[in-house]
């Protein structure tokens, strides 16, 4: 019977690792999008400043 428990533990561990990886990937993508958004906002504000000079 210990092998059945071991199999269950292994399956649980594998599933946990998959979920953790998915979560990490999502967080990484969220950070990328946030950086991209900040950069585009900076570009817009820089363009507004340069237009104010005209």
ChimeraX commands (.cxc) that place a marker at each C-alpha (Angstrom):
marker #1 position 0.00,0.00,0.00 radius 0.5
marker #1 position 2.88,2.49,0.51 radius 0.5
marker #1 position 3.45,2.58,-3.25 radius 0.5
marker #1 position -0.08,3.91,-3.80 radius 0.5
marker #1 position 0.64,6.72,-1.33 radius 0.5
marker #1 position 3.92,7.42,-3.05 radius 0.5
marker #1 position 2.18,7.59,-6.43 radius 0.5
marker #1 position -0.38,9.99,-5.03 radius 0.5
marker #1 position 2.38,12.16,-3.58 radius 0.5
marker #1 position 4.25,12.15,-6.87 radius 0.5
marker #1 position 1.12,13.09,-8.83 radius 0.5
marker #1 position 0.35,15.86,-6.35 radius 0.5
marker #1 position 3.89,17.17,-6.55 radius 0.5
marker #1 position 3.84,17.16,-10.35 radius 0.5
marker #1 position 0.49,18.97,-10.40 radius 0.5
marker #1 position 1.73,21.53,-7.88 radius 0.5
marker #1 position 4.85,22.19,-9.96 radius 0.5
marker #1 position 2.72,22.66,-13.09 radius 0.5
marker #1 position 0.50,25.15,-11.29 radius 0.5
marker #1 position 3.49,26.98,-9.86 radius 0.5
marker #1 position 5.08,27.24,-13.30 radius 0.5
marker #1 position 1.83,28.52,-14.81 radius 0.5
marker #1 position 1.52,31.11,-12.05 radius 0.5
marker #1 position 5.13,32.20,-12.52 radius 0.5
marker #1 position 4.63,32.53,-16.26 radius 0.5
marker #1 position 1.51,34.62,-15.75 radius 0.5
marker #1 position 3.28,36.90,-13.28 radius 0.5
marker #1 position 6.20,37.32,-15.69 radius 0.5
marker #1 position 3.81,38.25,-18.51 radius 0.5
marker #1 position 2.00,40.69,-16.24 radius 0.5
marker #1 position 5.29,42.41,-15.40 radius 0.5
marker #1 position 6.20,42.62,-19.10 radius 0.5
marker #1 position 2.86,44.20,-19.92 radius 0.5
marker #1 position 3.19,46.64,-17.05 radius 0.5
marker #1 position 6.67,47.69,-18.22 radius 0.5
marker #1 position 5.38,48.10,-21.76 radius 0.5
marker #1 position 2.49,50.23,-20.52 radius 0.5
marker #1 position 4.80,52.44,-18.46 radius 0.5
marker #1 position 7.14,52.88,-21.44 radius 0.5
marker #1 position 4.29,53.85,-23.74 radius 0.5
marker #1 position 3.02,56.35,-21.16 radius 0.5
marker #1 position 6.53,57.81,-20.93 radius 0.5
marker #1 position 6.67,58.08,-24.71 radius 0.5
marker #1 position 3.32,59.86,-24.78 radius 0.5
marker #1 position 4.39,62.31,-22.09 radius 0.5
marker #1 position 7.68,62.94,-23.92 radius 0.5
marker #1 position 5.78,63.61,-27.13 radius 0.5
marker #1 position 3.48,66.03,-25.32 radius 0.5
marker #1 position 6.48,67.86,-23.88 radius 0.5
marker #1 position 8.13,68.13,-27.30 radius 0.5
marker #1 position 4.90,69.41,-28.83 radius 0.5
marker #1 position 4.63,72.04,-26.09 radius 0.5
marker #1 position 7.95,73.45,-27.26 radius 0.5
marker #1 position 6.52,74.11,-30.71 radius 0.5
marker link #1:1,2 radius 0.2
marker link #1:2,3 radius 0.2
marker link #1:3,4 radius 0.2
marker link #1:4,5 radius 0.2
marker link #1:5,6 radius 0.2
marker link #1:6,7 radius 0.2
marker link #1:7,8 radius 0.2
marker link #1:8,9 radius 0.2
marker link #1:9,10 radius 0.2
marker link #1:10,11 radius 0.2
marker link #1:11,12 radius 0.2
marker link #1:12,13 radius 0.2
marker link #1:13,14 radius 0.2
marker link #1:14,15 radius 0.2
marker link #1:15,16 radius 0.2
marker link #1:16,17 radius 0.2
marker link #1:17,18 radius 0.2
marker link #1:18,19 radius 0.2
marker link #1:19,20 radius 0.2
marker link #1:20,21 radius 0.2
marker link #1:21,22 radius 0.2
marker link #1:22,23 radius 0.2
marker link #1:23,24 radius 0.2
marker link #1:24,25 radius 0.2
marker link #1:25,26 radius 0.2
marker link #1:26,27 radius 0.2
marker link #1:27,28 radius 0.2
marker link #1:28,29 radius 0.2
marker link #1:29,30 radius 0.2
marker link #1:30,31 radius 0.2
marker link #1:31,32 radius 0.2
marker link #1:32,33 radius 0.2
marker link #1:33,34 radius 0.2
marker link #1:34,35 radius 0.2
marker link #1:35,36 radius 0.2
marker link #1:36,37 radius 0.2
marker link #1:37,38 radius 0.2
marker link #1:38,39 radius 0.2
marker link #1:39,40 radius 0.2
marker link #1:40,41 radius 0.2
marker link #1:41,42 radius 0.2
marker link #1:42,43 radius 0.2
marker link #1:43,44 radius 0.2
marker link #1:44,45 radius 0.2
marker link #1:45,46 radius 0.2
marker link #1:46,47 radius 0.2
marker link #1:47,48 radius 0.2
marker link #1:48,49 radius 0.2
marker link #1:49,50 radius 0.2
marker link #1:50,51 radius 0.2
marker link #1:51,52 radius 0.2
marker link #1:52,53 radius 0.2
marker link #1:53,54 radius 0.2
view
